[in-house]
Amino acid sequence: MQREQIKRVQASFKAFEPCGGAFISRVLLRLSDRHPGVRAFFPDDNVLHHRQLFATLRQIIKNLPRYDQFEGLLMAIGAQAARERVNAAHYHIIRTELLSTIRELSREDWSDELEVAWETVLTQVCRSMMSGVQRVARAA
């Protein structure tokens, strides 16, 4: 990820960071409406879990300049998700809904550059998590 992309994403995140769990709830609502099979991987009405998901996203965004230091953690999360039968198609759907929600919340601040930056970050996170999925598959 380029330095400018990281700065754009971090600045953008600050705009909706106060929403926290409500942000995750919105993403999950989108999944419920459009992809109920994927939504089923997440607990229902669990405010604490929503806060934890958002806290994870916050840590990822905060530490983007040091991404390689926590990539192993993302791989471990991916490995755990693989045990729940999450696959590459699911990651693509979740990434798309996250990006769509971020775009919606960003409103007039949204730009082509910001979209590319967020896509880059979310794609990298998904790749890291998929590496964990692949490790589980190879071990099986």
Order of alpha helices (4+ residues) and beta strands (2+ residues): alpha-alpha-alpha-alpha-alpha-alpha-alpha
